[in-house]
Amino acid sequence: MARPIDFSSLTGTERIVLGAGLGLAVNGFIPWWYRVATTDAVVSYNAGLSGWGIVAVPAGFVAMVVVGVRAAIWPEPAPKQDGAVYALLGVIALVALIVELTSTEAEWVGAYVAVFLAAVLTFAGVRRRLERRVGWT
């Protein structure tokens, strides 16, 4: 049985990954990604409007779960590959979002927030890899 997650045992970078993953997962369900003006009204949509925009939601969720599993199963030292997993998930989300933004003309605030969060997730994954190499944690 896994022990409960002790958030005080997380490094600063893991907290950034947790926040960015949570932000990506929640952001995908808020209807502020696309804004389409019709003759009757202006309609807002969430990330589910297209296939590429929805890729960021599970990537953020998986990053969040990986941090939780890492904290519950491997208290210290953490596995050396965790930074690569975070960076890979961030890159997947970032590439999918860039493809989405180049193919859609109705993007709105939420799409750009998702790009920012995916970039933060990628940066945190790279930083975590550097932490592991230099020996910060």
URCORGI-V467260 format. One record per residue. N is the residue number from 1. RES is the residue in one letter. PSI is psi in degrees with one decimal (none if undefined). NEAR is the number of other C-alpha atoms within 10 Angstrom. D_FIRST is the distance of its C-alpha to the first C-alpha in Angstrom with 1 decimal. Layout:
{{N:RES:PSI:NEAR:D_FIRST} {N:RES:PSI:NEAR:D_FIRST}}
This chain:
{{1:M:132.5:5:0.0} {2:A:146.1:9:3.8} {3:R:159.1:10:6.5} {4:P:153.6:11:9.4} {5:I:126.7:16:12.2} {6:D:103.4:11:15.0} {7:F:-20.1:12:18.1} {8:S:-17.9:9:20.2} {9:S:-9.7:13:18.6} {10:L:143.8:19:19.8} {11:T:168.9:15:23.2} {12:G:-39.6:12:26.2} {13:T:-40.3:19:26.2} {14:E:-33.7:27:22.6} {15:R:-36.9:17:23.5} {16:I:-43.6:19:26.5} {17:V:-43.6:30:24.5} {18:L:-44.3:25:22.3} {19:G:-43.5:18:25.5} {20:A:-39.7:26:27.4} {21:G:-44.1:31:24.7} {22:L:-42.4:19:24.5} {23:G:-43.8:19:28.3} {24:L:-42.1:30:28.7} {25:A:-44.2:22:26.4} {26:V:-38.9:14:28.1} {27:N:-31.3:22:31.6} {28:G:-20.1:24:31.6} {29:F:-8.6:16:31.8} {30:I:130.0:14:34.6} {31:P:69.4:18:38.0} {32:W:19.3:19:39.7} {33:W:-44.5:24:39.4} {34:Y:141.4:21:42.7} {35:R:116.9:17:45.8} {36:V:124.2:13:48.3} {37:A:122.1:11:51.7} {38:T:179.9:8:53.3} {39:T:-24.9:5:56.7} {40:D:-37.0:6:55.0} {41:A:175.0:8:52.3} {42:V:123.2:9:49.9} {43:V:134.8:12:46.5} {44:S:144.5:17:43.3} {45:Y:161.6:19:40.4} {46:N:-166.3:20:36.8} {47:A:-14.8:24:35.3} {48:G:2.7:17:35.3} {49:L:-33.1:13:39.1} {50:S:168.7:11:38.9} {51:G:-37.6:10:36.7} {52:W:-35.9:18:36.6} {53:G:-29.0:23:35.8} {54:I:-13.2:21:32.6} {55:V:-31.6:22:31.1} {56:A:-30.0:29:30.3} {57:V:-53.6:22:28.1} {58:P:-29.1:16:25.3} {59:A:-43.7:24:25.8} {60:G:-40.5:32:25.1} {61:F:-43.6:19:22.1} {62:V:-40.7:19:20.7} {63:A:-40.8:29:21.5} {64:M:-43.8:24:19.7} {65:V:-39.9:15:16.5} {66:V:-40.9:19:16.8} {67:V:-43.8:19:17.2} {68:G:-43.8:19:14.1} {69:V:-42.4:16:12.0} {70:R:-42.8:18:14.0} {71:A:-31.6:23:13.4} {72:A:-34.8:17:9.7} {73:I:-45.5:14:9.4} {74:W:87.4:12:12.9} {75:P:-53.8:15:14.1} {76:E:142.8:11:17.4} {77:P:149.1:9:19.3} {78:A:155.4:15:18.5} {79:P:147.8:11:19.3} {80:K:-18.6:13:23.1} {81:Q:-1.7:12:23.1} {82:D:-36.7:19:21.5} {83:G:-37.5:25:25.0} {84:A:-36.9:17:26.5} {85:V:-45.4:19:23.9} {86:Y:-45.1:31:24.8} {87:A:-41.3:25:28.5} {88:L:-44.0:18:28.5} {89:L:-39.1:24:27.0} {90:G:-41.5:30:29.6} {91:V:-41.1:20:32.4} {92:I:-47.3:17:31.5} {93:A:-42.3:29:31.7} {94:L:-44.9:25:34.8} {95:V:-43.9:17:36.7} {96:A:-40.5:19:36.0} {97:L:-37.8:23:37.1} {98:I:-41.5:15:40.2} {99:V:-42.0:13:41.1} {100:E:-45.0:19:40.7} {101:L:-28.0:18:42.9} {102:T:-16.4:9:45.6} {103:S:-2.9:11:45.9} {104:T:142.9:10:45.9} {105:E:1.0:11:48.6} {106:A:16.4:14:47.0} {107:E:152.3:19:44.1} {108:W:-164.0:18:43.6} {109:V:-45.8:12:41.7} {110:G:-34.5:21:38.1} {111:A:-40.2:23:38.7} {112:Y:-33.5:15:39.7} {113:V:-40.5:16:36.9} {114:A:-39.7:27:34.5} {115:V:-43.2:21:36.5} {116:F:-45.9:15:36.1} {117:L:-37.0:26:32.3} {118:A:-37.6:30:32.0} {119:A:-39.4:19:34.3} {120:V:-42.3:20:32.2} {121:L:-42.6:32:29.0} {122:T:-46.6:26:31.0} {123:F:-43.0:20:32.4} {124:A:-37.3:25:29.1} {125:G:-41.6:28:27.8} {126:V:-40.8:19:30.9} {127:R:-38.8:18:30.7} {128:R:-39.6:27:27.2} {129:R:-42.7:21:28.6} {130:L:-38.1:14:31.4} {131:E:-43.8:16:29.2} {132:R:-37.1:17:27.4} {133:R:-42.1:11:30.8} {134:V:-24.1:9:32.6} {135:G:23.2:8:29.8} {136:W:-40.4:9:29.3} {137:T:none:12:25.5}}
